[in-house]
Structure formats: C-alpha cells, structure tokens
Amino acid sequence: MPIKPPITDLHIETHDQGFYRGFNRMVALGSKIAIGLLILWAAVWPDQAGAVLKSIRGAIDANTGSWYMYVMAFYIVVCVALAIWPATGRLKLGTAGEKPEFSNFSWFSMMFGAGIGIGMLTYATAEPIYHFATNPDVIQGQAEGSTAGSVRSAYKWSFMHWGFSAWGCYAIVGLTLGFFSYSRGLPLTIRSGLAPLFGNALSGPLGHAIDIVSVIATILGVSVTLGYGVSQFASGIFNITGAEWMMDAEGAPTITAMIIALGIVMLASTLSALSGVGKGIKWLSNINMGLSFFLLAFFLIFGSTLFALQSLFVGLWDYVISFPAMAVTVWKGDGAADSVATQLAGWQGGWTIFYWAWWIAFAPFVGLFLARISRGRTFREYVLGAMIVPSLMCFVWFTFVGGTAIDLTLNGDAGDAITGAGLSSQLFAMINHMLPSGLALLMTAVIVVLLLTYLVTSADSAVLIINTIAAGGDAQQKPKIHIIVWGAALTLVIGTLLAAGGLGAINTAMIIGALPFSVVMALMGIALFKAVIRDGMRARRGGESTSPAE
C-alpha cells in the first residue's frame, strides 16, 4: 500500500490590505483580545486578580505535577533519539546543499541570549545558595543543609533545572519547526509542527487556536523572564546609586523601581526590534556574549576557582548519573504539614514544576527563534548546539558564580552578607564583598549593562517572533506600528501583573498559559517522529523527496 505524500503546502490566510496587511487577522486579533482582557482585569481589579491567580496556582501545583515531569522527559527523549540515530541525525533543516545563515559564534550568542541569559544572571548565585541550605537530599536526611556535605546535592538539583530539560524543551520546538518549515516548505509558525497529525485542518480555526495559544504562552513566558530581569536591573541601579526609594524593607526592589526599569528596557527593546534580527538583535547578542565571558573570566580569576572546578565536575557527574531518576520522580504530599512527603512535594512544586512551566511557556518564543536562526544545520548539529552546549555553559556559570558565593559563605568571612540579601541582590552583595567599593561599583555597572542587553535581546526577539506567528510564519520585517503595539502590550502585561501581585502574579499567569502549550509541544514531538519514520519508509520504497524545490 503506497504511503501518502506529506503536506508541503499549508495555506494560512493573510490580509492583503488595511492595518493587518500580511497578518492573519484571527490570530492577531484573538491574541490581542486575550492579552487585553488580562491587562484590563489586572489593572482594574488588581486585588481580585492577585487572589484568583494565587488560587489557580495552588490547583495547578496540586494536580499537574506528574504531567509536567513526564512530558519534559518526553521532549528530551525525542531530541536525543533523533540526534543520535544515524539516519535522522544527518537530516538537515533545509535543502541538501544549504549552508547556515549565521556563524557559529553569532548563532550560539543569539540562542543563549534569548534562551536563559537573564534568568542565569539572577539564579546563578541565588539557586545554588538556596539549595545549599535545603534540597530533596537535605529534606530526606541524606545531607545536612548549609554544610560542605550539601554542596554536591545543591549542584545536582541546580543542574537539573538549568540543564538538558530546559534546553531540550526549547530544542524540540525549534527542531520541529525548522524541519517542517525549511525541509518541507511549510510556514514558519507553530501550527506547522502538527501537520502530520492534522493535515489541512490546520489552515482553519484549529490552526488559528494553536497559534493564539502560542502567542499567549510567549507573552506570559517572556513576562516572567523580564520580570526577574528588571528586578535585578533595579537592584543593580540601587547598588550604584544607593537611592533608598528603590528598595523595600525586605531588601527587594519596589514596584515603582521595577516599573521604571521596565519602561527603560522596553523602550530600548522596541528600538532594537525595529532594526530586525540581522542587525539589532545580532549586534546586542554579540555584545552580551562578550560581556558574559568577561564576567565569567572575573570569577575564574578572582573567585573560588578550585572550589568551582570541583563543584563543576562532581556536580556534572552526579547530575548525569541521577538524571533519569530525577526526571521522572514525582513527590506527592500526604496531608501532614511537616512530613517529609509534604516538604518534598512543596519543594518540587515551588522549584521543578515552576521551572518546567516557565521553560514551556518560553518555548514557542525561543523554539521559533532557534528555528529562525538555525536553517542549514543538521539534526545532530542542532541538538548539540541548542541542547548540550548551552547546558554546559549554564553549569559553568552556576559553579563559578554560585560556587564562589557558597565558598565565601562556607569557608570565607561573608557570613550572611550574601545569603541574607534578596534574590535579585545576591550577585551584587557578593561583588560588594569581593571588591573595594570603587571596583565594586564598576563591576556592578558592567553587570547592569549586561542585564540590559539580555533584557533587550529577549524582549525584541519576542516581539519579532509574535509578529511572525501572527503573520502565518512570514519572518520578514513588519511595519513599525505592529512592533510598537506588541512592545507596548508586553510592557502593560508585566506592569499590571506587577501591580496586582508582584512577581508571584506574573509567575502564576505564566504557569496557566504554559499548560495548554505543553500539550501542543507533546503533539509536536509525536508529529516529528511520525514524519521522519514515514520519510524513511518512502525512501526505502523509492519515493520522491519531500524537500521543497531548491
């Protein structure tokens, strides 16, 4: 029985005149209406919005932990299997003779800057310090918190959250879209990744709904990233200026300080987005990669180098050995407030499940962006560059930056100067402890500039990706008004949610938006497997190439 040829043409209607010329009006308007209602709700009824979001967060944490754990493991299996299998590893995101558009350095810089750069600056210090005090091994009595015996477990769990799972989540979206768009000629938009499952039905309401869900997840996922970024940006400005109005009594940036920082960042990002991916984003990505290496070199030379190297290699070993079990272990509370089971479930919900939802919500943006800049790469090259290498880079950051903080706390004379600072201030507290005041201010300024470039890169990339989805996969530069509108919408979402409940409200809105897109991503993995298997069957039967004409 012959195998039906794959779909190589998916029609997505776009308007040819008026304000939405070049866009699918259903996706563009549907996304704006949904985001507009969220902004209106959070702005007019901030107390109610904060309370409802908190209630929904509790229900999601209690009922979706297993789904998030298992589906994230599935994403990794898809990427690794397709990369290591010889026949699929050689497949290219594009036509046979196509070459990559960007150099390896620019490709990696844009990928890393848009992926985890902002969160890494915040959490490279804060997360190892937190897990140094408490983590599942400590809760179960296998290690004693805040001692040398808890360092290994602190890094094992930190690597878990910022390693293969995070980048595998991004990689599966980019791999799927890159294959169906560049090898089969389908539009570069989320719905194309489901073509083997739903066929031409994706041209209609089903496809519109998938793209709307993707835009909403992108807005909310980027909002979390920018929310933490502007919080640390404000903390850095405070460290330079000492302006008391910027910090509250608990050592966290005030809402006013974060909203002002948000305005600065979004203005700069909109200007960058107007110049396109080949100019502003590429230029900023190269700058932030250079500054990142400068900051990393500082900790390599002046930080706790031996302690960091030991933590890196031992932590990596522990992580790789323990990863299969950590990836699928789900803890359930037993109802007792102080029981080990309840503590483990609370830790997993507050850390692992939160991260998995964050990476999933961020995946339509990062995944489509990775596909956009990865044309001409093979499956194996793509997975290595988009999943393995960035994970190792995160591990180096966490051990050299966070390891120095732990060593200064454990063996130095930092006391609680670092651990007692707020989440967004711990990196600056460590710099203040390590350097004389003048040099500390100079290094703080470097970090603030680095933060700004990461924030701008993520925000303007997100706006370009949203417009690509709303335009049915057309990645060409859009009229300026559409860039400005989505830049303003992203600013208003973050600002109103900050006012409604601070970073907690943004986190909860993101988790809600991530849940439906996690299903879309699972279907994308299934669709990709189906596509390459059937392509192999066609090839064995002498079938025609499924690639678009060169």
C-alpha positions as CSV (number, residue, x, y, z in Angstrom):
1,M,0.0,0.0,0.0
2,P,1.6,3.3,-1.0
3,I,2.3,5.9,1.6
4,K,0.5,9.2,1.1
5,P,2.9,12.1,0.3
6,P,3.4,14.6,3.1
7,I,1.9,18.0,3.2
8,T,4.3,20.5,1.6
9,D,1.9,23.4,1.4
10,L,-0.2,24.7,4.2
11,H,-2.3,27.7,3.3
12,I,-2.7,30.3,6.1
13,E,-4.9,33.2,5.0
14,T,-3.4,36.7,5.4
15,H,-5.0,40.0,4.5
16,D,-3.6,41.9,1.6
17,Q,-4.7,45.4,2.6
18,G,-5.5,47.6,5.6
19,F,-3.9,47.6,9.1
20,Y,-3.5,43.8,9.2
21,R,-2.0,43.6,5.7
22,G,0.3,40.5,5.8
23,F,-1.2,39.2,9.0
24,N,-3.8,36.5,9.8
25,R,-6.5,38.7,11.5
26,M,-7.9,35.8,13.6
27,V,-4.6,35.1,15.2
28,A,-3.5,38.8,15.5
29,L,-6.9,40.0,16.9
30,G,-7.5,36.9,19.0
31,S,-4.2,37.2,20.7
32,K,-4.6,40.9,21.4
33,I,-8.1,40.4,22.8
34,A,-6.9,37.7,25.2
35,I,-3.9,39.7,26.3
36,G,-6.0,42.9,26.5
37,L,-8.6,41.2,28.8
38,L,-5.7,40.1,31.1
39,I,-4.3,43.6,31.2
40,L,-7.7,45.1,31.9
41,W,-8.5,42.6,34.7
42,A,-5.2,43.1,36.4
43,A,-5.3,46.9,36.1
44,V,-8.9,47.5,37.2
45,W,-9.3,44.7,39.8
46,P,-5.7,44.1,40.9
47,D,-6.6,42.6,44.4
48,Q,-9.1,40.2,42.8
49,A,-6.7,39.3,40.1
50,G,-4.0,38.5,42.6
51,A,-6.3,36.4,44.7
52,V,-7.7,34.4,41.8
53,L,-4.3,33.8,40.3
54,K,-3.0,32.5,43.6
55,S,-5.9,30.1,43.9
56,I,-5.4,28.8,40.4
57,R,-1.7,28.3,41.1
58,G,-2.5,26.1,44.0
59,A,-4.8,23.9,42.0
60,I,-2.3,23.6,39.2
61,D,0.5,22.7,41.5
62,A,-1.6,20.0,43.2
63,N,-2.9,18.4,40.0
64,T,-0.4,18.8,37.2
65,G,3.0,17.8,38.7
66,S,3.1,14.4,37.1
67,W,2.2,15.7,33.7
68,Y,4.9,18.3,33.7
69,M,7.5,15.8,34.9
70,Y,6.7,13.1,32.3
71,V,6.2,15.4,29.4
72,M,9.5,17.2,29.9
73,A,11.2,13.8,29.9
74,F,9.5,13.0,26.6
75,Y,10.8,16.2,25.0
76,I,14.4,15.1,25.8
77,V,13.8,11.6,24.5
78,V,12.6,13.0,21.2
79,C,15.6,15.3,20.7
80,V,18.3,12.8,21.8
81,A,16.8,9.9,19.8
82,L,16.6,11.9,16.6
83,A,20.1,13.3,17.0
84,I,21.9,10.0,17.8
85,W,20.1,7.8,15.3
86,P,22.3,7.9,12.2
87,A,19.6,8.3,9.6
88,T,17.8,11.1,11.3
89,G,21.0,12.8,12.7
90,R,22.1,13.6,9.2
91,L,18.8,15.2,8.2
92,K,19.1,18.9,7.6
93,L,16.9,21.8,8.5
94,G,16.7,22.9,4.9
95,T,17.6,21.7,1.5
96,A,20.6,19.4,0.8
97,G,23.2,21.9,-0.1
98,E,22.0,24.8,2.2
99,K,24.6,26.5,4.4
100,P,23.9,28.1,7.8
101,E,23.0,31.8,7.7
102,F,25.0,32.8,10.8
103,S,28.4,32.0,12.0
104,N,28.7,29.5,14.9
105,F,29.6,32.4,17.4
106,S,26.7,34.6,16.3
107,W,24.3,31.5,16.3
108,F,25.3,30.5,19.8
109,S,25.2,34.1,21.1
110,M,21.7,34.7,19.8
111,M,20.5,31.3,21.0
112,F,22.0,31.7,24.5
113,G,21.0,35.4,25.0
114,A,17.3,34.7,24.0
115,G,17.2,31.4,26.0
116,I,18.3,31.7,29.6
117,G,20.7,34.7,29.8
118,I,18.6,36.8,32.1
119,G,17.5,34.1,34.5
120,M,21.0,32.8,34.6
121,L,22.3,36.1,35.9
122,T,19.7,36.1,38.7
123,Y,19.8,32.4,39.6
124,A,23.5,31.5,39.1
125,T,24.1,32.9,42.5
126,A,20.7,32.5,44.2
127,E,19.8,28.9,43.3
128,P,23.0,27.2,44.4
129,I,22.9,29.2,47.6
130,Y,19.2,28.2,48.3
131,H,19.8,24.5,47.5
132,F,22.9,24.6,49.6
133,A,20.6,25.2,52.6
134,T,17.7,22.9,51.5
135,N,17.0,20.4,48.7
136,P,15.4,17.0,48.4
137,D,18.6,15.2,49.7
138,V,18.6,17.5,52.8
139,I,14.8,17.0,53.3
140,Q,15.3,13.2,53.2
141,G,18.2,13.3,55.7
142,Q,20.8,12.3,53.1
143,A,22.8,15.5,53.6
144,E,23.0,18.3,56.2
145,G,22.0,21.7,54.9
146,S,24.4,24.7,54.8
147,T,27.4,22.4,55.3
148,A,30.1,21.1,53.0
149,G,28.1,17.9,52.7
150,S,25.2,19.6,50.9
151,V,27.3,21.2,48.1
152,R,27.1,18.2,45.8
153,S,23.3,17.9,46.1
154,A,22.9,21.6,45.7
155,Y,24.5,21.4,42.3
156,K,22.8,18.3,41.3
157,W,19.4,19.9,41.6
158,S,20.6,23.3,40.2
159,F,21.8,21.5,37.1
160,M,18.6,19.6,36.9
161,H,16.6,22.9,36.5
162,W,19.0,24.6,34.1
163,G,20.3,21.7,32.1
164,F,19.1,19.2,29.5
165,S,15.4,19.6,30.4
166,A,15.3,23.3,29.9
167,W,17.2,23.3,26.6
168,G,15.5,20.1,25.4
169,C,12.2,21.9,25.8
170,Y,13.4,24.7,23.5
171,A,15.1,22.3,21.2
172,I,12.1,20.2,20.3
173,V,10.1,23.2,19.2
174,G,12.9,24.6,17.1
175,L,13.7,21.2,15.6
176,T,10.1,20.5,14.6
177,L,9.5,24.0,13.1
178,G,12.9,24.0,11.4
179,F,12.2,20.7,9.8
180,F,8.7,21.3,8.6
181,S,9.4,24.9,7.5
182,Y,12.8,24.5,5.8
183,S,12.7,20.9,4.7
184,R,9.1,20.7,3.7
185,G,8.3,24.3,2.8
186,L,5.6,24.9,5.4
187,P,5.1,28.3,7.1
188,L,7.4,29.1,10.0
189,T,4.7,29.1,12.6
190,I,3.7,26.8,15.4
191,R,0.8,25.1,13.7
192,S,3.1,23.7,11.0
193,G,4.7,21.4,13.6
194,L,1.4,19.5,13.8
195,A,0.9,19.0,10.1
196,P,1.5,15.2,10.0
197,L,-1.3,14.8,12.6
198,F,-4.0,17.2,11.5
199,G,-3.1,18.0,7.9
200,N,-5.0,20.7,6.1
201,A,-7.3,21.3,9.0
202,L,-4.6,23.5,10.4
203,S,-5.5,26.1,7.7
204,G,-8.7,26.8,9.6
205,P,-9.9,27.5,13.2
206,L,-7.8,24.7,14.7
207,G,-4.6,26.2,13.4
208,H,-5.6,29.7,14.5
209,A,-6.3,28.4,18.0
210,I,-2.9,26.7,18.2
211,D,-1.1,29.9,17.1
212,I,-3.1,32.0,19.6
213,V,-2.2,29.7,22.4
214,S,1.4,30.0,21.3
215,V,1.3,33.8,21.3
216,I,-0.3,33.9,24.8
217,A,2.3,31.5,26.2
218,T,5.1,33.5,24.6
219,I,3.8,36.8,26.2
220,L,3.5,35.2,29.6
221,G,6.8,33.2,29.5
222,V,8.7,36.3,28.4
223,S,6.9,38.3,31.1
224,V,8.4,36.1,33.8
225,T,11.9,36.4,32.4
226,L,11.7,40.1,32.0
227,G,10.1,40.5,35.4
228,Y,13.1,38.8,37.1
229,G,15.4,40.7,34.9
230,V,14.1,44.2,35.6
231,S,14.0,43.3,39.3
232,Q,17.8,42.5,39.2
233,F,18.3,45.5,36.9
234,A,16.7,47.8,39.6
235,S,18.8,46.1,42.3
236,G,21.9,46.9,40.3
237,I,21.0,50.6,39.9
238,F,20.3,50.7,43.6
239,N,23.8,49.2,44.3
240,I,25.3,52.0,42.2
241,T,23.1,55.0,43.4
242,G,22.0,53.9,46.9
243,A,18.6,55.5,46.2
244,E,16.5,54.3,49.2
245,W,13.2,54.5,47.4
246,M,14.2,51.7,45.1
247,M,14.3,49.0,47.8
248,D,11.6,47.9,50.3
249,A,12.1,46.9,53.9
250,E,12.8,43.3,52.9
251,G,15.6,44.2,50.5
252,A,13.6,43.6,47.3
253,P,13.1,46.3,44.6
254,T,10.0,48.3,45.0
255,I,7.2,48.1,42.4
256,T,7.9,51.7,41.4
257,A,11.6,50.9,40.7
258,M,10.8,47.8,38.7
259,I,8.2,49.6,36.6
260,I,10.6,52.5,35.8
261,A,13.3,49.9,34.9
262,L,10.7,48.1,32.7
263,G,10.0,51.3,30.8
264,I,13.7,51.8,30.1
265,V,14.1,48.2,28.9
266,M,11.1,48.1,26.7
267,L,11.9,51.4,25.0
268,A,15.3,50.1,24.2
269,S,14.0,46.7,23.0
270,T,11.4,48.3,20.8
271,L,14.1,50.3,19.1
272,S,16.2,47.2,18.6
273,A,13.3,45.2,17.3
274,L,12.6,47.8,14.6
275,S,16.1,47.1,13.2
276,G,15.4,43.3,12.8
277,V,17.2,40.1,13.7
278,G,20.1,40.6,11.4
279,K,21.1,44.0,12.9
280,G,19.9,45.0,16.3
281,I,19.4,41.5,17.8
282,K,22.6,40.1,16.3
283,W,24.6,43.1,17.5
284,L,23.3,43.0,21.0
285,S,23.7,39.3,21.2
286,N,27.4,39.5,20.4
287,I,27.8,42.3,23.0
288,N,26.1,40.4,25.8
289,M,28.1,37.2,25.0
290,G,31.3,39.2,25.2
291,L,30.3,40.8,28.5
292,S,29.2,37.4,29.8
293,F,32.7,35.9,29.1
294,F,34.2,39.0,30.8
295,L,32.2,38.5,33.9
296,L,32.9,34.7,33.9
297,A,36.6,35.4,33.5
298,F,36.4,37.7,36.5
299,F,35.1,34.8,38.7
300,L,37.5,32.4,37.1
301,I,40.5,34.6,38.1
302,F,39.2,36.2,41.4
303,G,36.6,33.8,42.5
304,S,36.8,30.4,44.3
305,T,38.3,28.7,41.2
306,L,39.3,25.3,42.7
307,F,36.1,25.0,44.7
308,A,34.2,25.9,41.5
309,L,36.0,23.3,39.3
310,Q,35.5,20.6,41.9
311,S,31.8,21.5,42.1
312,L,31.5,21.5,38.3
313,F,33.0,18.1,37.6
314,V,31.5,16.4,40.7
315,G,28.1,18.1,40.2
316,L,28.1,17.1,36.5
317,W,28.8,13.5,37.3
318,D,26.1,13.4,40.0
319,Y,23.7,15.1,37.6
320,V,24.2,12.8,34.7
321,I,24.1,9.6,36.9
322,S,21.0,10.8,38.7
323,F,19.2,12.5,35.8
324,P,17.0,9.6,34.7
325,A,15.6,9.1,38.2
326,M,15.3,12.9,38.9
327,A,13.5,13.4,35.6
328,V,10.6,11.1,36.3
329,T,10.3,11.1,40.1
330,V,7.1,12.8,41.3
331,W,6.6,13.5,45.0
332,K,3.1,13.7,46.5
333,G,2.2,15.2,49.8
334,D,0.4,13.1,52.4
335,G,-1.6,15.9,54.1
336,A,0.7,16.2,57.1
337,A,2.1,19.8,57.3
338,D,5.6,18.9,58.4
339,S,6.0,15.4,56.9
340,V,8.9,14.6,54.6
341,A,6.4,13.8,51.8
342,T,4.7,17.2,52.0
343,Q,8.0,19.0,52.2
344,L,9.3,17.2,49.1
345,A,6.1,17.9,47.2
346,G,6.2,21.6,48.2
347,W,9.9,21.8,47.1
348,Q,9.1,20.2,43.8
349,G,6.1,22.4,43.1
350,G,7.9,25.6,44.0
351,W,11.1,24.8,42.1
352,T,10.9,22.0,39.5
353,I,7.3,22.3,38.4
354,F,7.6,26.1,38.3
355,Y,10.7,25.8,36.1
356,W,9.2,23.3,33.8
357,A,6.2,25.6,33.2
358,W,8.5,28.5,32.7
359,W,10.5,26.7,30.1
360,I,7.4,25.5,28.3
361,A,5.8,29.0,28.3
362,F,9.1,30.3,26.9
363,A,9.4,27.6,24.3
364,P,7.3,29.0,21.5
365,F,9.4,32.1,21.5
366,V,12.8,30.5,21.9
367,G,12.0,27.5,19.8
368,L,10.7,29.5,16.8
369,F,13.6,31.9,17.2
370,L,16.1,28.9,17.2
371,A,14.4,27.6,14.1
372,R,14.7,31.1,12.5
373,I,18.5,31.2,13.1
374,S,19.3,27.5,12.5
375,R,18.4,27.0,8.9
376,G,21.1,24.8,7.2
377,R,22.0,22.9,10.3
378,T,21.7,19.1,10.6
379,F,19.6,17.5,13.3
380,R,22.7,16.3,15.2
381,E,24.4,19.7,14.9
382,Y,21.3,21.5,16.0
383,V,20.7,19.3,19.1
384,L,24.3,19.6,20.1
385,G,24.3,23.4,19.7
386,A,20.8,24.0,21.1
387,M,20.7,21.5,24.0
388,I,24.1,20.1,25.1
389,V,26.4,23.1,24.7
390,P,24.1,25.7,26.4
391,S,23.5,23.3,29.3
392,L,27.3,23.0,29.8
393,M,27.6,26.8,29.7
394,C,24.9,27.1,32.4
395,F,26.7,24.6,34.5
396,V,30.0,26.6,34.3
397,W,28.1,29.8,35.3
398,F,26.4,28.1,38.2
399,T,29.6,26.7,39.6
400,F,31.9,29.7,39.2
401,V,29.4,32.3,40.2
402,G,27.3,30.4,42.7
403,G,30.3,28.3,43.8
404,T,32.1,31.5,44.8
405,A,29.1,32.6,46.8
406,I,28.9,29.2,48.6
407,D,32.7,29.1,49.3
408,L,32.6,32.7,50.7
409,T,29.7,31.7,52.9
410,L,31.1,28.3,54.0
411,N,34.9,29.0,54.2
412,G,35.3,32.7,53.9
413,D,34.2,35.6,56.0
414,A,31.0,36.6,54.2
415,G,28.7,35.5,57.0
416,D,25.1,36.1,55.9
417,A,26.0,39.1,53.7
418,I,25.1,37.0,50.6
419,T,22.6,34.6,51.9
420,G,20.7,37.4,53.7
421,A,20.3,39.5,50.6
422,G,17.2,39.3,48.4
423,L,17.1,37.1,45.3
424,S,17.8,39.9,42.9
425,S,20.5,41.4,45.1
426,Q,22.7,38.4,45.9
427,L,25.1,38.8,43.0
428,F,25.7,42.4,43.9
429,A,26.1,41.5,47.5
430,M,28.8,39.1,46.6
431,I,30.6,41.7,44.3
432,N,30.5,44.2,47.2
433,H,32.1,41.6,49.5
434,M,34.8,40.6,47.0
435,L,35.9,44.1,45.8
436,P,36.7,47.5,47.2
437,S,33.8,50.0,46.9
438,G,35.2,51.7,43.7
439,L,35.8,48.5,41.8
440,A,32.5,47.0,43.1
441,L,30.6,50.0,41.6
442,L,32.5,49.5,38.3
443,M,31.7,45.7,38.2
444,T,28.1,46.4,39.1
445,A,27.9,48.8,36.1
446,V,29.2,46.0,33.8
447,I,26.6,43.6,35.2
448,V,23.8,46.3,34.7
449,V,24.8,46.8,31.1
450,L,24.9,43.0,30.6
451,L,21.5,42.7,32.1
452,L,20.2,45.4,29.9
453,T,21.5,43.7,26.7
454,Y,20.0,40.4,27.8
455,L,16.7,42.0,28.6
456,V,16.6,43.9,25.3
457,T,17.6,40.9,23.3
458,S,14.8,38.7,24.8
459,A,12.1,41.4,24.6
460,D,12.8,42.5,21.0
461,S,13.2,38.8,19.9
462,A,9.9,38.0,21.5
463,V,8.1,40.9,19.6
464,L,9.5,39.7,16.3
465,I,8.5,36.1,17.0
466,I,5.0,37.1,18.0
467,N,4.6,39.0,14.7
468,T,6.0,36.0,12.8
469,I,3.3,33.7,14.3
470,A,0.5,36.3,13.7
471,A,1.7,36.7,10.1
472,G,1.3,33.0,9.3
473,G,5.0,32.3,9.5
474,D,6.2,35.3,7.5
475,A,9.5,36.2,9.2
476,Q,10.1,39.4,7.2
477,Q,10.3,42.8,8.9
478,K,6.9,44.0,9.8
479,P,5.5,47.6,9.8
480,K,6.8,49.6,12.7
481,I,3.3,50.0,14.2
482,H,3.0,46.3,14.9
483,I,6.3,46.1,16.6
484,I,5.4,49.1,18.8
485,V,1.9,47.7,19.6
486,W,3.3,44.3,20.8
487,G,6.1,46.0,22.7
488,A,3.5,48.1,24.5
489,A,1.3,45.1,25.2
490,L,4.3,43.2,26.7
491,T,5.1,46.2,28.9
492,L,1.5,46.5,30.1
493,V,1.2,42.8,30.9
494,I,4.3,42.9,33.1
495,G,3.4,46.3,34.7
496,T,-0.2,45.4,35.5
497,L,0.7,42.0,36.9
498,L,3.4,43.5,39.0
499,A,0.9,45.9,40.4
500,A,-1.6,43.1,41.0
501,G,0.7,40.8,42.9
502,G,4.3,41.3,42.1
503,L,6.5,38.6,40.6
504,G,4.2,36.0,42.1
505,A,1.3,37.1,39.9
506,I,3.4,37.0,36.8
507,N,4.7,33.5,37.7
508,T,1.1,32.2,38.2
509,A,-0.2,33.7,34.9
510,M,2.7,32.1,33.1
511,I,2.0,28.7,34.6
512,I,-1.6,28.9,33.5
513,G,-0.5,29.8,29.9
514,A,2.1,27.1,29.8
515,L,-0.3,24.2,30.5
516,P,-2.1,24.1,27.1
517,F,1.1,24.7,25.2
518,S,2.7,21.7,26.9
519,V,0.1,19.6,25.1
520,V,0.9,21.3,21.8
521,M,4.6,20.5,22.3
522,A,3.9,16.8,23.1
523,L,1.9,16.6,19.8
524,M,4.8,18.2,18.0
525,G,7.2,15.5,19.2
526,I,4.8,12.8,18.1
527,A,4.3,14.6,14.7
528,L,8.1,14.8,14.2
529,F,8.6,11.1,14.9
530,K,5.8,10.2,12.5
531,A,7.2,12.4,9.8
532,V,10.8,11.1,9.8
533,I,9.6,7.5,10.1
534,R,7.3,7.8,7.1
535,D,10.0,9.6,5.2
536,G,12.3,6.7,5.8
537,M,9.6,4.3,4.6
538,R,9.1,6.4,1.4
539,A,12.9,6.4,0.8
540,R,13.1,2.6,1.1
541,R,10.3,2.3,-1.5
542,G,12.0,4.8,-3.9
543,G,9.6,7.7,-3.1
544,E,10.2,11.2,-4.1
545,S,12.0,13.8,-1.9
546,T,9.8,15.7,0.4
547,S,12.0,18.8,0.4
548,P,10.9,22.0,-1.4
549,A,12.5,22.7,-4.7
550,E,15.9,24.3,-4.4
